[in-house]
Amino acid sequence: MSIISEIAGRLPAEEILCQCAEECSELAQAVLKLRRAMAGTTPVTPYRAISSVNEEAADVLNLLDALRAIGATNAESVDSIRAYKARRWHARVFGEALPEDEEEE
């Protein structure tokens, strides 16, 4: 059993869901701060901003593992959706069409 699975087995699902939402919000804020650091519109250095993004990304990844541990996500489904979304993003960035069997409805 992984350390994250142990934690997920100890905490109520509601707590894990709340922590996940909180950490996702903190990652969003850190990413926005990095954008400002890169633009020079905040006194925070890009190095410090990247450090914050790394910390918050680690928290989010741990919480995503916890969501899987409590059955709130399905790895196979998530992997399939990620692959589709990566292909769609690539197509949009490079102005390509998705294959007909993958077009959005």
C-alpha positions as a printed Julia matrix, in Angstrom:
105×3 Matrix{Float64}:
   0.0    0.0     0.0
   1.39   3.41   -0.93
   1.68   6.26    1.51
  -1.02   8.17   -0.41
  -3.35   5.16   -0.24
  -2.77   4.99    3.52
  -3.66   8.66    3.89
  -6.72   8.26    1.65
  -7.85   5.31    3.75
  -7.63   7.4     6.9
  -9.37  10.59    5.74
 -13.03  10.94    4.79
 -13.59  11.27    1.04
 -15.1   14.72    1.59
 -11.82  15.92    3.12
  -9.8   14.64    0.18
 -12.16  16.36   -2.24
 -11.87  19.64   -0.34
  -8.08  19.39   -0.15
  -7.92  18.69   -3.88
  -9.99  21.76   -4.71
  -7.83  23.89   -2.41
  -4.55  22.65   -3.88
  -5.81  23.1    -7.45
  -6.68  26.69   -6.58
  -3.23  27.24   -5.07
  -1.59  25.83   -8.23
  -3.67  28.19  -10.37
  -2.52  31.14   -8.26
   1.12  30.04   -8.45
   0.92  29.72  -12.24
  -0.58  33.2   -12.53
   2.2   34.55  -10.29
   4.78  32.88  -12.57
   3.2   34.58  -15.57
   3.54  37.93  -13.82
   7.12  37.15  -12.78
   7.99  36.34  -16.39
   6.42  39.63  -17.49
   8.22  41.57  -14.76
   5.02  42.87  -13.2
   5.64  41.44   -9.71
   8.64  41.67   -7.38
   8.72  37.86   -7.18
  11.58  36.41   -9.23
  10.85  33.81  -11.91
  13.03  31.38   -9.93
  10.88  31.8    -6.8
   7.68  31.63   -8.84
   8.79  28.37  -10.48
   9.61  27.0    -7.03
   6.04  27.79   -5.94
   4.6   26.14   -9.06
   6.68  23.03   -8.34
   5.44  22.87   -4.76
   1.79  23.3    -5.7
   2.06  20.87   -8.62
   3.43  18.24   -6.21
   0.49  18.82   -3.89
  -1.98  18.47   -6.76
  -0.33  15.28   -8.04
  -0.54  13.78   -4.55
  -4.21  14.7    -4.33
  -4.89  13.2    -7.77
  -3.39   9.96   -6.48
  -5.65  10.24   -3.43
  -8.69  10.73   -5.67
  -7.76   7.53   -7.47
  -7.31   5.75   -4.12
 -10.86   6.65   -3.01
 -12.34   5.66   -6.38
 -13.16   9.2    -7.47
 -11.19   8.76  -10.7
 -10.43   5.85  -12.98
  -6.85   5.67  -14.29
  -7.78   3.99  -17.59
 -10.5    6.53  -18.31
  -8.27   9.47  -17.33
  -5.43   8.17  -19.53
  -7.77   7.79  -22.5
  -9.21  11.29  -22.06
  -5.7   12.77  -21.61
  -4.53  11.18  -24.86
  -7.54  12.54  -26.75
  -7.14  16.01  -25.26
  -3.42  16.06  -26.1
  -4.21  15.2   -29.74
  -6.95  17.86  -29.82
  -4.66  20.5   -28.3
  -1.92  19.62  -30.8
  -4.4   19.89  -33.67
  -5.57  23.3   -32.48
  -2.05  24.66  -31.93
  -0.87  23.48  -35.35
  -4.11  24.24  -37.23
  -4.77  20.61  -38.09
  -8.07  18.78  -38.2
  -8.76  15.87  -35.91
  -9.58  12.57  -37.62
 -13.32  12.27  -38.26
 -13.73   9.59  -35.61
 -12.33  12.02  -33.02
 -14.2   15.19  -33.97
 -16.04  16.95  -31.19
 -19.8   16.68  -31.12
